[in-house]
Each structure stands twice: as structure tokens, then as C-alpha cells.
């Protein structure tokens, strides 16, 4: 089952797990489509689409694993 909702503010949160697809928009800019599971300040666990243009990454590094697919840059 799939359900869509309006964006919900998570406040300051810690990413538990996530996956992202990197690409280029039709305007030629970097495009990141990210889905993640986060733990909020209140301890709630939430998941869904991350609005990357509205997110600020904190001072702690975020480890990532990038797996390129053949024929893509």
C-alpha cells in the first residue's frame, strides 16, 4: 500500500538509514532523490521522501556508499 501526505516537519533528526539516486535535472543541476528513516528529537521513528532542498546537514559527517551503474556519469 502506498500513501502520500503533505510534508511533515521532523525538526532536528538523526538519519538511521537512507537511499538516494543522483542525477541531473532538466535544468542541468544536480538532482538528489532521497528516501530515509530518521529518529526525531522526540524519539519517533519516521520514514519517507526527504526534501533535500529544505534540509541542512549538520556538523557530523554522513557516511555514504556510492555504487555507479554502467553507462552513467
Biopython code that builds the backbone (N, CA, C, O; Angstrom):
import numpy as np
from Bio.PDB.StructureBuilder import StructureBuilder

atoms = [
    (1, "UNK", "N", (0.841, -1.167, 0.000)),
    (1, "UNK", "CA", (0.000, 0.000, 0.000)),
    (1, "UNK", "C", (0.892, 1.238, 0.000)),
    (1, "UNK", "O", (1.920, 1.279, 0.676)),
    (2, "UNK", "N", (0.491, 2.223, -0.752)),
    (2, "UNK", "CA", (1.231, 3.474, -0.830)),
    (2, "UNK", "C", (0.333, 4.596, -0.346)),
    (2, "UNK", "O", (-0.843, 4.653, -0.703)),
    (3, "UNK", "N", (0.879, 5.479, 0.458)),
    (3, "UNK", "CA", (0.124, 6.634, 0.932)),
    (3, "UNK", "C", (0.996, 7.874, 0.795)),
    (3, "UNK", "O", (2.184, 7.853, 1.117)),
    (4, "UNK", "N", (0.401, 8.934, 0.323)),
    (4, "UNK", "CA", (1.108, 10.197, 0.183)),
    (4, "UNK", "C", (0.507, 11.192, 1.159)),
    (4, "UNK", "O", (-0.686, 11.132, 1.457)),
    (5, "UNK", "N", (1.323, 12.101, 1.653)),
    (5, "UNK", "CA", (0.825, 13.128, 2.563)),
    (5, "UNK", "C", (1.574, 14.424, 2.295)),
    (5, "UNK", "O", (2.560, 14.451, 1.559)),
    (6, "UNK", "N", (1.088, 15.492, 2.903)),
    (6, "UNK", "CA", (1.819, 16.747, 2.850)),
    (6, "UNK", "C", (3.115, 16.566, 3.636)),
    (6, "UNK", "O", (3.183, 15.711, 4.520)),
    (7, "UNK", "N", (4.141, 17.355, 3.330)),
    (7, "UNK", "CA", (5.391, 17.240, 4.090)),
    (7, "UNK", "C", (5.154, 17.436, 5.586)),
    (7, "UNK", "O", (4.341, 18.263, 6.000)),
    (8, "UNK", "N", (5.883, 16.657, 6.387)),
    (8, "UNK", "CA", (5.800, 16.762, 7.846)),
    (8, "UNK", "C", (7.171, 17.120, 8.388)),
    (8, "UNK", "O", (8.150, 16.415, 8.145)),
    (9, "UNK", "N", (7.232, 18.207, 9.117)),
    (9, "UNK", "CA", (8.489, 18.683, 9.700)),
    (9, "UNK", "C", (8.988, 17.693, 10.741)),
    (9, "UNK", "O", (8.244, 17.309, 11.643)),
    (10, "UNK", "N", (10.246, 17.279, 10.620)),
    (10, "UNK", "CA", (10.830, 16.346, 11.585)),
    (10, "UNK", "C", (11.695, 17.068, 12.606)),
    (10, "UNK", "O", (12.119, 16.470, 13.595)),
    (11, "UNK", "N", (11.961, 18.361, 12.373)),
    (11, "UNK", "CA", (12.850, 19.085, 13.272)),
    (11, "UNK", "C", (14.259, 18.527, 13.172)),
    (11, "UNK", "O", (14.645, 17.968, 12.146)),
    (12, "UNK", "N", (15.021, 18.682, 14.241)),
    (12, "UNK", "CA", (16.368, 18.118, 14.256)),
    (12, "UNK", "C", (16.221, 16.610, 14.386)),
    (12, "UNK", "O", (15.583, 16.124, 15.320)),
    (13, "UNK", "N", (16.805, 15.871, 13.459)),
    (13, "UNK", "CA", (16.629, 14.417, 13.416)),
    (13, "UNK", "C", (17.951, 13.741, 13.073)),
    (13, "UNK", "O", (18.876, 14.369, 12.559)),
    (14, "UNK", "N", (18.017, 12.456, 13.368)),
    (14, "UNK", "CA", (19.191, 11.644, 13.063)),
    (14, "UNK", "C", (18.799, 10.601, 12.020)),
    (14, "UNK", "O", (17.866, 9.826, 12.229)),
    (15, "UNK", "N", (19.516, 10.587, 10.896)),
    (15, "UNK", "CA", (19.212, 9.614, 9.854)),
    (15, "UNK", "C", (19.699, 8.234, 10.286)),
    (15, "UNK", "O", (20.866, 8.058, 10.635)),
    (16, "UNK", "N", (18.797, 7.263, 10.258)),
    (16, "UNK", "CA", (19.122, 5.886, 10.607)),
    (16, "UNK", "C", (19.561, 5.121, 9.368)),
    (16, "UNK", "O", (20.529, 4.361, 9.404)),
    (17, "UNK", "N", (18.839, 5.327, 8.269)),
    (17, "UNK", "CA", (19.109, 4.617, 7.024)),
    (17, "UNK", "C", (18.539, 5.441, 5.887)),
    (17, "UNK", "O", (17.539, 6.137, 6.064)),
    (18, "UNK", "N", (19.156, 5.371, 4.738)),
    (18, "UNK", "CA", (18.620, 6.078, 3.591)),
    (18, "UNK", "C", (19.199, 5.557, 2.293)),
    (18, "UNK", "O", (20.241, 4.902, 2.273)),
    (19, "UNK", "N", (18.507, 5.859, 1.218)),
    (19, "UNK", "CA", (18.980, 5.542, -0.134)),
    (19, "UNK", "C", (18.684, 6.752, -0.998)),
    (19, "UNK", "O", (17.655, 7.409, -0.845)),
    (20, "UNK", "N", (19.599, 7.032, -1.901)),
    (20, "UNK", "CA", (19.412, 8.184, -2.772)),
    (20, "UNK", "C", (19.811, 7.838, -4.193)),
    (20, "UNK", "O", (20.683, 7.002, -4.429)),
    (21, "UNK", "N", (19.161, 8.491, -5.121)),
    (21, "UNK", "CA", (19.505, 8.400, -6.530)),
    (21, "UNK", "C", (20.042, 9.760, -6.940)),
    (21, "UNK", "O", (19.392, 10.781, -6.715)),
    (22, "UNK", "N", (21.226, 9.779, -7.541)),
    (22, "UNK", "CA", (21.825, 11.020, -8.012)),
    (22, "UNK", "C", (21.593, 11.149, -9.500)),
    (22, "UNK", "O", (21.635, 10.163, -10.236)),
    (23, "UNK", "N", (21.348, 12.369, -9.938)),
    (23, "UNK", "CA", (21.134, 12.587, -11.355)),
    (23, "UNK", "C", (21.290, 14.053, -11.705)),
    (23, "UNK", "O", (21.824, 14.842, -10.926)),
    (24, "UNK", "N", (20.820, 14.403, -12.882)),
    (24, "UNK", "CA", (20.867, 15.773, -13.372)),
    (24, "UNK", "C", (19.453, 16.168, -13.764)),
    (24, "UNK", "O", (18.774, 15.436, -14.483)),
    (25, "UNK", "N", (19.008, 17.337, -13.287)),
    (25, "UNK", "CA", (17.661, 17.817, -13.603)),
    (25, "UNK", "C", (17.599, 18.300, -15.044)),
    (25, "UNK", "O", (18.630, 18.402, -15.710)),
    (26, "UNK", "N", (16.403, 18.597, -15.528)),
    (26, "UNK", "CA", (16.253, 19.105, -16.893)),
    (26, "UNK", "C", (16.910, 20.472, -17.040)),
    (26, "UNK", "O", (17.193, 20.904, -18.158)),
    (27, "UNK", "N", (17.156, 21.160, -15.917)),
    (27, "UNK", "CA", (17.855, 22.447, -15.944)),
    (27, "UNK", "C", (19.373, 22.263, -15.882)),
    (27, "UNK", "O", (20.116, 23.244, -15.895)),
    (28, "UNK", "N", (19.840, 21.003, -15.815)),
    (28, "UNK", "CA", (21.269, 20.726, -15.776)),
    (28, "UNK", "C", (21.887, 20.799, -14.391)),
    (28, "UNK", "O", (23.111, 20.795, -14.263)),
    (29, "UNK", "N", (21.062, 20.866, -13.349)),
    (29, "UNK", "CA", (21.567, 20.939, -11.978)),
    (29, "UNK", "C", (21.550, 19.567, -11.321)),
    (29, "UNK", "O", (20.809, 18.676, -11.735)),
    (30, "UNK", "N", (22.393, 19.407, -10.273)),
    (30, "UNK", "CA", (22.432, 18.162, -9.525)),
    (30, "UNK", "C", (21.053, 17.864, -8.954)),
    (30, "UNK", "O", (20.386, 18.752, -8.423)),
    (31, "UNK", "N", (20.632, 16.616, -9.064)),
    (31, "UNK", "CA", (19.338, 16.172, -8.561)),
    (31, "UNK", "C", (19.584, 15.018, -7.602)),
    (31, "UNK", "O", (20.286, 14.064, -7.940)),
    (32, "UNK", "N", (19.008, 15.102, -6.405)),
    (32, "UNK", "CA", (19.119, 14.034, -5.417)),
    (32, "UNK", "C", (17.713, 13.636, -5.005)),
    (32, "UNK", "O", (16.968, 14.457, -4.470)),
    (33, "UNK", "N", (17.341, 12.384, -5.249)),
    (33, "UNK", "CA", (16.058, 11.844, -4.799)),
    (33, "UNK", "C", (16.377, 10.900, -3.647)),
    (33, "UNK", "O", (17.002, 9.857, -3.842)),
    (34, "UNK", "N", (15.941, 11.274, -2.442)),
    (34, "UNK", "CA", (16.352, 10.542, -1.245)),
    (34, "UNK", "C", (15.148, 10.078, -0.432)),
    (34, "UNK", "O", (14.201, 10.834, -0.212)),
    (35, "UNK", "N", (15.198, 8.835, 0.004)),
    (35, "UNK", "CA", (14.215, 8.276, 0.939)),
    (35, "UNK", "C", (14.997, 7.789, 2.146)),
    (35, "UNK", "O", (16.058, 7.184, 1.999)),
    (36, "UNK", "N", (14.477, 8.050, 3.343)),
    (36, "UNK", "CA", (15.245, 7.720, 4.542)),
    (36, "UNK", "C", (14.338, 7.407, 5.719)),
    (36, "UNK", "O", (13.151, 7.731, 5.733)),
    (37, "UNK", "N", (14.947, 6.763, 6.706)),
    (37, "UNK", "CA", (14.330, 6.551, 8.009)),
    (37, "UNK", "C", (15.100, 7.415, 8.990)),
    (37, "UNK", "O", (16.330, 7.369, 9.031)),
    (38, "UNK", "N", (14.374, 8.213, 9.789)),
    (38, "UNK", "CA", (15.020, 9.106, 10.743)),
    (38, "UNK", "C", (14.430, 8.920, 12.138)),
    (38, "UNK", "O", (13.307, 8.444, 12.304)),
    (39, "UNK", "N", (15.221, 9.311, 13.132)),
    (39, "UNK", "CA", (14.736, 9.367, 14.511)),
    (39, "UNK", "C", (14.669, 10.836, 14.885)),
    (39, "UNK", "O", (15.670, 11.548, 14.802)),
    (40, "UNK", "N", (13.477, 11.300, 15.303)),
    (40, "UNK", "CA", (13.283, 12.702, 15.644)),
    (40, "UNK", "C", (13.796, 12.989, 17.051)),
    (40, "UNK", "O", (14.141, 12.076, 17.801)),
    (41, "UNK", "N", (13.838, 14.282, 17.397)),
    (41, "UNK", "CA", (14.247, 14.681, 18.752)),
    (41, "UNK", "C", (13.354, 14.037, 19.808)),
    (41, "UNK", "O", (13.812, 13.732, 20.909)),
    (42, "UNK", "N", (12.078, 13.828, 19.473)),
    (42, "UNK", "CA", (11.120, 13.230, 20.408)),
    (42, "UNK", "C", (11.256, 11.710, 20.480)),
    (42, "UNK", "O", (10.563, 11.064, 21.266)),
    (43, "UNK", "N", (12.155, 11.128, 19.656)),
    (43, "UNK", "CA", (12.363, 9.684, 19.670)),
    (43, "UNK", "C", (11.472, 8.918, 18.718)),
    (43, "UNK", "O", (11.528, 7.689, 18.677)),
    (44, "UNK", "N", (10.647, 9.619, 17.948)),
    (44, "UNK", "CA", (9.790, 8.952, 16.965)),
    (44, "UNK", "C", (10.638, 8.476, 15.789)),
    (44, "UNK", "O", (11.611, 9.131, 15.415)),
    (45, "UNK", "N", (10.272, 7.350, 15.215)),
    (45, "UNK", "CA", (10.924, 6.860, 14.003)),
    (45, "UNK", "C", (9.972, 7.133, 12.850)),
    (45, "UNK", "O", (8.821, 6.698, 12.861)),
    (46, "UNK", "N", (10.468, 7.858, 11.853)),
    (46, "UNK", "CA", (9.666, 8.219, 10.683)),
    (46, "UNK", "C", (10.440, 7.857, 9.429)),
    (46, "UNK", "O", (11.665, 7.737, 9.447)),
    (47, "UNK", "N", (9.716, 7.688, 8.357)),
    (47, "UNK", "CA", (10.368, 7.392, 7.096)),
    (47, "UNK", "C", (9.631, 8.018, 5.945)),
    (47, "UNK", "O", (8.445, 8.331, 6.045)),
    (48, "UNK", "N", (10.343, 8.202, 4.841)),
    (48, "UNK", "CA", (9.710, 8.728, 3.645)),
    (48, "UNK", "C", (10.687, 9.500, 2.784)),
    (48, "UNK", "O", (11.904, 9.386, 2.925)),
    (49, "UNK", "N", (10.116, 10.292, 1.883)),
    (49, "UNK", "CA", (10.880, 11.103, 0.940)),
    (49, "UNK", "C", (11.488, 12.290, 1.685)),
    (49, "UNK", "O", (10.806, 12.955, 2.464)),
    (50, "UNK", "N", (12.760, 12.549, 1.444)),
    (50, "UNK", "CA", (13.448, 13.675, 2.071)),
    (50, "UNK", "C", (13.490, 14.828, 1.071)),
    (50, "UNK", "O", (13.981, 14.668, -0.047)),
    (51, "UNK", "N", (12.980, 15.976, 1.470)),
    (51, "UNK", "CA", (13.036, 17.160, 0.615)),
    (51, "UNK", "C", (14.430, 17.770, 0.765)),
    (51, "UNK", "O", (14.655, 18.644, 1.602)),
    (52, "UNK", "N", (15.354, 17.291, -0.059)),
    (52, "UNK", "CA", (16.768, 17.642, 0.106)),
    (52, "UNK", "C", (17.018, 19.142, -0.002)),
    (52, "UNK", "O", (17.939, 19.657, 0.633)),
    (53, "UNK", "N", (16.220, 19.849, -0.790)),
    (53, "UNK", "CA", (16.427, 21.288, -0.937)),
    (53, "UNK", "C", (16.050, 22.045, 0.335)),
    (53, "UNK", "O", (16.418, 23.210, 0.486)),
    (54, "UNK", "N", (15.324, 21.404, 1.252)),
    (54, "UNK", "CA", (14.917, 22.038, 2.507)),
    (54, "UNK", "C", (15.685, 21.518, 3.715)),
    (54, "UNK", "O", (15.396, 21.919, 4.843)),
    (55, "UNK", "N", (16.654, 20.634, 3.505)),
    (55, "UNK", "CA", (17.382, 20.014, 4.620)),
    (55, "UNK", "C", (18.760, 20.639, 4.787)),
    (55, "UNK", "O", (19.406, 21.035, 3.818)),
    (56, "UNK", "N", (19.186, 20.714, 6.028)),
    (56, "UNK", "CA", (20.530, 21.176, 6.352)),
    (56, "UNK", "C", (21.268, 20.027, 7.009)),
    (56, "UNK", "O", (20.802, 19.459, 7.997)),
    (57, "UNK", "N", (22.419, 19.688, 6.456)),
    (57, "UNK", "CA", (23.237, 18.625, 7.039)),
    (57, "UNK", "C", (24.039, 19.238, 8.174)),
    (57, "UNK", "O", (24.594, 20.327, 8.027)),
    (58, "UNK", "N", (24.102, 18.553, 9.296)),
    (58, "UNK", "CA", (24.799, 19.062, 10.473)),
    (58, "UNK", "C", (26.308, 18.984, 10.354)),
    (58, "UNK", "O", (26.853, 18.758, 9.273)),
    (59, "UNK", "N", (26.975, 19.176, 11.488)),
    (59, "UNK", "CA", (28.434, 19.198, 11.506)),
    (59, "UNK", "C", (29.044, 17.803, 11.511)),
    (59, "UNK", "O", (30.224, 17.643, 11.200)),
    (60, "UNK", "N", (28.250, 16.786, 11.863)),
    (60, "UNK", "CA", (28.757, 15.413, 11.871)),
    (60, "UNK", "C", (28.731, 14.841, 10.461)),
    (60, "UNK", "O", (27.749, 15.026, 9.742)),
    (61, "UNK", "N", (29.797, 14.147, 10.050)),
    (61, "UNK", "CA", (29.822, 13.573, 8.705)),
    (61, "UNK", "C", (28.768, 12.477, 8.536)),
    (61, "UNK", "O", (28.402, 11.792, 9.491)),
    (62, "UNK", "N", (28.298, 12.333, 7.317)),
    (62, "UNK", "CA", (27.324, 11.300, 6.978)),
    (62, "UNK", "C", (28.022, 10.300, 6.063)),
    (62, "UNK", "O", (28.375, 10.649, 4.937)),
    (63, "UNK", "N", (28.233, 9.055, 6.524)),
    (63, "UNK", "CA", (28.889, 8.068, 5.653)),
    (63, "UNK", "C", (27.957, 7.645, 4.521)),
    (63, "UNK", "O", (26.760, 7.453, 4.731)),
    (64, "UNK", "N", (28.513, 7.501, 3.327)),
    (64, "UNK", "CA", (27.719, 7.080, 2.173)),
    (64, "UNK", "C", (28.476, 6.014, 1.387)),
    (64, "UNK", "O", (29.704, 5.945, 1.428)),
    (65, "UNK", "N", (27.731, 5.199, 0.684)),
    (65, "UNK", "CA", (28.289, 4.216, -0.236)),
    (65, "UNK", "C", (27.691, 4.520, -1.600)),
    (65, "UNK", "O", (26.470, 4.535, -1.754)),
    (66, "UNK", "N", (28.532, 4.759, -2.579)),
    (66, "UNK", "CA", (28.068, 5.075, -3.929)),
    (66, "UNK", "C", (28.384, 3.900, -4.832)),
    (66, "UNK", "O", (29.529, 3.456, -4.920)),
    (67, "UNK", "N", (27.352, 3.399, -5.505)),
    (67, "UNK", "CA", (27.507, 2.292, -6.442)),
    (67, "UNK", "C", (27.125, 2.786, -7.832)),
    (67, "UNK", "O", (25.938, 2.926, -8.126)),
    (68, "UNK", "N", (28.107, 3.055, -8.695)),
    (68, "UNK", "CA", (27.780, 3.531, -10.034)),
    (68, "UNK", "C", (27.212, 2.408, -10.897)),
    (68, "UNK", "O", (27.585, 1.244, -10.755)),
    (69, "UNK", "N", (26.326, 2.774, -11.771)),
    (69, "UNK", "CA", (25.757, 1.838, -12.743)),
    (69, "UNK", "C", (26.430, 2.072, -14.086)),
    (69, "UNK", "O", (26.797, 3.203, -14.405)),
    (70, "UNK", "N", (26.594, 1.036, -14.861)),
    (70, "UNK", "CA", (27.234, 1.150, -16.161)),
    (70, "UNK", "C", (26.560, 2.167, -17.064)),
    (70, "UNK", "O", (25.333, 2.217, -17.150)),
    (71, "UNK", "N", (27.367, 2.978, -17.738)),
    (71, "UNK", "CA", (26.844, 3.945, -18.693)),
    (71, "UNK", "C", (26.382, 5.247, -18.082)),
    (71, "UNK", "O", (25.901, 6.123, -18.801)),
    (72, "UNK", "N", (26.513, 5.403, -16.777)),
    (72, "UNK", "CA", (26.095, 6.639, -16.119)),
    (72, "UNK", "C", (27.312, 7.369, -15.589)),
    (72, "UNK", "O", (28.327, 6.756, -15.256)),
    (73, "UNK", "N", (27.197, 8.684, -15.515)),
    (73, "UNK", "CA", (28.302, 9.512, -15.005)),
    (73, "UNK", "C", (28.043, 9.877, -13.565)),
    (73, "UNK", "O", (28.852, 10.571, -12.949)),
]
sb = StructureBuilder()
sb.init_structure("model")
sb.init_model(0)
sb.init_chain("A")
sb.init_seg("    ")
for serial, (resi, resn, name, xyz) in enumerate(atoms, 1):
    if name == "N":
        sb.init_residue(resn, " ", resi, " ")
    sb.init_atom(name, np.array(xyz, "f"), 0.0, 1.0, " ", f" {name:<3s}", serial, name[0])
structure = sb.get_structure()
